[in-house]
Amino acid sequence: MSLRLAYLLVILILIIDQLSKIYIKTNFVLGEEVEVFSWFKIYFIENEGMAWGTKIPGEYGKLFLTLFRLVAVAGIGYWLWDSITRKNSSNYLIVAIILIMAGAFGNIIDSVFYGIFFDDSQQNVATMFSNQPYGTWFHGKVVDMFYFPIWQGNLPSWIPFWGGKEFTFFNAIFNVADVAISTGVGILLFFNAKAFPTQN
């Protein structure tokens, strides 16, 4: 795969990710949901930190996370360039890197810019390029919207620790960027031998 095609794929994924987030942000109030199927909902939440809303505590936790993501994406970008131009790596590896890079970049855009691009979504649908932004540079919240509560109910009482408690499978809420990252990591895990073929 050429470097140009790789960059075009990264940009395409970024465009899809950002268009979906901007649509949700400018058409949904925070917490609003639309049922597509009983097992699939569009559910607007904002994530201030990492996966499943995990946060780095402290006044500068969010800033540290965003800067770390920027450094990580620069490293992934170098990995992509090196894999294509110098090592002629497997397309399995290159596609995985493209997906991980595009996904990481997509969530970085939210973290860096959304705090100054949008006003608050708490009570009203957000306005883009508002005069009253909800945050500052590097302190934006990541927009999530895909929710697949495939099964909801109380677990049998005989199950250790969680027995008798309400449980939802699958309870993560995510976005296009998260799908890209997860798919890229999945390729590296499940197609490891093809992504990193041994040299004879």
C-alpha positions as CSV (number, residue, x, y, z in Angstrom):
1,M,0.0,0.0,0.0
2,S,1.2,3.5,-0.8
3,L,1.7,6.2,1.8
4,R,-0.7,8.4,-0.1
5,L,-3.5,5.8,0.0
6,A,-2.8,5.2,3.7
7,Y,-3.2,9.0,4.5
8,L,-6.3,9.1,2.4
9,L,-7.8,6.3,4.4
10,V,-6.9,8.0,7.6
11,I,-8.6,11.2,6.4
12,L,-11.7,9.3,5.2
13,I,-12.1,7.7,8.6
14,L,-11.6,11.1,10.3
15,I,-14.2,12.7,8.2
16,I,-16.8,10.0,9.0
17,D,-16.0,10.2,12.7
18,Q,-16.2,14.0,12.9
19,L,-19.4,14.3,10.8
20,S,-21.1,11.7,13.0
21,K,-20.0,13.5,16.1
22,I,-20.9,17.0,14.9
23,Y,-24.4,15.7,13.8
24,I,-25.0,14.2,17.3
25,K,-23.7,17.3,19.1
26,T,-25.8,19.7,17.1
27,N,-29.0,17.5,17.0
28,F,-29.1,15.8,20.5
29,V,-29.3,17.1,24.0
30,L,-26.9,15.3,26.4
31,G,-28.5,12.0,27.5
32,E,-31.0,11.9,24.7
33,E,-31.4,8.6,22.9
34,V,-33.1,7.2,19.8
35,E,-33.9,3.5,19.6
36,V,-33.0,2.0,16.2
37,F,-33.6,-1.5,17.3
38,S,-34.3,-3.0,20.7
39,W,-30.6,-3.9,20.9
40,F,-29.1,-0.8,19.2
41,K,-29.6,2.8,20.3
42,I,-28.1,6.2,19.4
43,Y,-27.4,7.6,22.9
44,F,-25.5,10.9,23.3
45,I,-23.0,11.1,26.1
46,E,-19.7,12.9,26.5
47,N,-16.6,11.3,27.7
48,E,-14.2,13.5,29.7
49,G,-11.4,10.9,29.9
50,M,-10.4,7.6,28.6
51,A,-12.4,4.4,27.9
52,W,-15.6,4.0,30.0
53,G,-15.2,7.6,31.2
54,T,-12.1,6.9,33.2
55,K,-10.5,10.2,34.2
56,I,-7.0,11.2,35.3
57,P,-7.6,13.1,38.5
58,G,-6.3,16.6,39.3
59,E,-6.5,20.0,37.7
60,Y,-4.2,19.1,34.8
61,G,-5.3,15.5,34.3
62,K,-7.3,16.2,31.2
63,L,-4.5,18.4,29.7
64,F,-2.0,15.6,30.4
65,L,-4.2,13.0,28.7
66,T,-4.7,15.2,25.6
67,L,-0.9,15.9,25.3
68,F,-0.2,12.2,25.8
69,R,-2.6,11.4,23.0
70,L,-0.9,13.9,20.7
71,V,2.5,12.4,21.4
72,A,1.1,8.9,20.8
73,V,-0.4,9.9,17.5
74,A,2.9,11.3,16.4
75,G,4.5,8.0,17.3
76,I,1.8,6.1,15.4
77,G,2.3,8.4,12.4
78,Y,6.0,7.6,12.4
79,W,5.2,3.9,12.7
80,L,2.9,4.1,9.6
81,W,5.5,6.0,7.6
82,D,8.3,3.6,8.6
83,S,6.1,0.5,7.9
84,I,5.3,1.6,4.4
85,T,8.4,3.4,3.1
86,R,11.2,1.5,4.8
87,K,10.0,-1.9,5.9
88,N,7.4,-2.7,3.2
89,S,5.3,-4.3,5.9
90,S,2.2,-6.5,5.5
91,N,-1.0,-4.8,4.6
92,Y,-2.5,-6.4,7.7
93,L,-0.2,-4.3,9.8
94,I,-0.6,-1.2,7.7
95,V,-4.4,-1.3,7.8
96,A,-4.2,-1.8,11.6
97,I,-2.0,1.2,12.0
98,I,-4.2,3.3,9.8
99,L,-7.3,2.4,11.9
100,I,-5.6,3.0,15.2
101,M,-4.1,6.3,14.0
102,A,-7.4,7.6,12.6
103,G,-9.3,6.6,15.7
104,A,-6.8,8.2,18.0
105,F,-6.7,11.4,15.9
106,G,-10.5,11.5,15.9
107,N,-10.8,11.6,19.6
108,I,-7.9,14.0,19.9
109,I,-9.9,16.5,17.8
110,D,-12.7,16.4,20.3
111,S,-10.3,16.9,23.2
112,V,-8.4,19.8,21.7
113,F,-11.2,21.7,19.9
114,Y,-14.7,20.8,21.0
115,G,-14.4,22.8,24.2
116,I,-14.0,26.0,22.2
117,F,-16.1,25.1,19.2
118,F,-19.4,24.2,21.0
119,D,-21.5,25.5,23.8
120,D,-22.9,23.2,26.5
121,S,-25.2,20.3,25.6
122,Q,-26.8,19.9,29.1
123,Q,-30.2,21.6,28.5
124,N,-30.2,22.5,24.8
125,V,-28.8,21.2,21.5
126,A,-25.3,22.6,21.2
127,T,-24.4,25.4,18.8
128,M,-21.2,25.2,16.7
129,F,-18.8,28.2,16.9
130,S,-20.7,29.5,19.9
131,N,-19.9,32.8,21.6
132,Q,-20.2,30.9,24.9
133,P,-18.0,27.7,24.6
134,Y,-18.3,25.1,27.3
135,G,-14.6,24.7,27.8
136,T,-11.1,25.7,26.8
137,W,-8.4,24.5,24.5
138,F,-7.3,20.9,25.2
139,H,-10.2,20.4,27.6
140,G,-13.0,19.3,25.2
141,K,-15.1,16.2,25.8
142,V,-15.2,13.2,23.4
143,V,-18.7,12.6,21.9
144,D,-20.0,9.0,22.1
145,M,-23.2,7.7,20.6
146,F,-23.4,4.0,19.7
147,Y,-25.0,1.9,22.4
148,F,-25.7,-1.9,22.0
149,P,-27.6,-3.1,25.1
150,I,-28.0,-6.6,23.6
151,W,-29.3,-8.0,26.9
152,Q,-30.5,-6.4,30.1
153,G,-31.7,-8.1,33.2
154,N,-30.9,-9.5,36.6
155,L,-28.2,-12.1,36.8
156,P,-29.0,-15.4,38.5
157,S,-28.3,-15.4,42.2
158,W,-25.8,-18.3,42.0
159,I,-23.3,-16.3,40.0
160,P,-20.5,-15.2,42.4
161,F,-20.1,-11.4,43.2
162,W,-22.6,-10.2,40.6
163,G,-25.5,-12.6,41.2
164,G,-28.9,-11.0,41.6
165,K,-27.6,-7.6,40.3
166,E,-28.9,-5.8,37.2
167,F,-26.6,-6.3,34.3
168,T,-26.3,-5.0,30.7
169,F,-24.4,-6.7,27.9
170,F,-23.0,-4.7,26.1
171,N,-22.9,-1.5,28.1
172,A,-20.1,0.5,26.5
173,I,-21.1,3.6,24.5
174,F,-18.6,4.5,21.8
175,N,-18.0,6.4,18.5
176,V,-16.5,5.8,15.0
177,A,-13.0,6.5,16.3
178,D,-13.4,3.9,19.0
179,V,-14.5,1.4,16.4
180,A,-11.5,2.1,14.3
181,I,-9.1,1.7,17.2
182,S,-10.7,-1.5,18.4
183,T,-10.7,-3.0,14.9
184,G,-7.0,-2.1,14.4
185,V,-6.1,-3.7,17.7
186,G,-8.2,-6.7,16.8
187,I,-6.3,-7.1,13.6
188,L,-3.0,-7.1,15.4
189,L,-4.3,-9.6,17.9
190,F,-6.1,-12.1,15.7
191,F,-4.0,-11.7,12.6
192,N,-0.7,-11.4,14.4
193,A,1.1,-13.9,12.2
194,K,0.1,-12.1,9.0
195,A,0.7,-8.6,10.5
196,F,4.2,-9.6,11.6
197,P,5.3,-12.4,9.3
198,T,8.6,-14.0,10.2
199,Q,11.4,-13.6,7.7
200,N,12.9,-16.8,6.3
